[in-house]
Amino acid sequence: MTGAPRTIVIGAAGQVGSALMAQLGDAGVGITRQDANITVRSELISALDNAGPTSALINAAAYIDVERAEHERDLAFAINADAAGWAAAWAAERGIPFVHYSTEYVFPSGNGNPWRESDQTGPLNAYGESKRAGEIAVRESYPRGLVVRTSWVYSEQSNNFVRKVLQLAATKPSLSMVADQWGSPTFAPALAEATLRITQDAALASSIAGGVIHLASGRAVSRAEFARAIIAVGVAQGVLKLAVPVTDISTDAYASAAQRPLHCVLDCSQSEALGVHLGSWEESLPIAVRAARS
């Protein structure tokens, strides 16, 4: 295939992948599960080879079901670790920028202080273990590749916490949400914009210490507080008729197959020092809620 080099996005149909493709336009080419089973190395490599001239590769594909990962470890590791390593090796052979997304779930419960990029990881569940394995695979396959850790991604798409809360609030008289799980809700388009800026600025990318950077939006909140904010915006925009109450509960009161880290917040001081800002989730939340009308 001929033409100007383009950025390949693996996982192009997901929240972050879709945002990347929207911003790249004709400069991007996407790979979805319809194009290749990325858990099969030959299929992934074939899809990458057939994508045409490439200027950068971004791996936005991920197994994200925290609960099911406890029972589907092999699949979670195949997608989050094996495929990530294969993609990184492919990019390394061509010497092009490579980005792989990871998560705050590579860390254990925090003590109130945000996690820095250099802090010791310690996943509490299979999902976190698979994402940490992906980070290691990327570093081993392509030391110049970049790992972006992010948190609580949401977008205009239907499969995320914002839509879930809106759907529950529209059908139930009250909601119960955990108040001891903290994170930084991150708007997918903002994350995509920051990622593309880094991949397109070699000097900026080379300034990232250790090849790992934390990118998340604004102040940290609990799941319960974020749910209240979603409901408030939903009422203000007419998506919801009533502001149903949200009751705080502890993680221990929530039946779960997977242990989740508490107060697992990312320290984004490195990205801020480099001038990479994602903005606040308070600013972007109305955009995602508004999309629920459609």
Beta strands, then each sheet from edge to edge (+ up, - down):
strand 1: 6-10
strand 2: 28-31
strand 3: 54-59
strand 4: 98-103
strand 5: 146-150
strand 6: 153-154
strand 7: 175-178
strand 8: 182-183
strand 9: 186-187
strand 10: 212-214
strand 11: 221-222
strand 12: 246-249
sheet 1: 2+ 1+ 3+ 4+ 5+ 10+
sheet 2: 6+ 9+
sheet 3: 7+ 12+
sheet 4: 8+ 11-
end
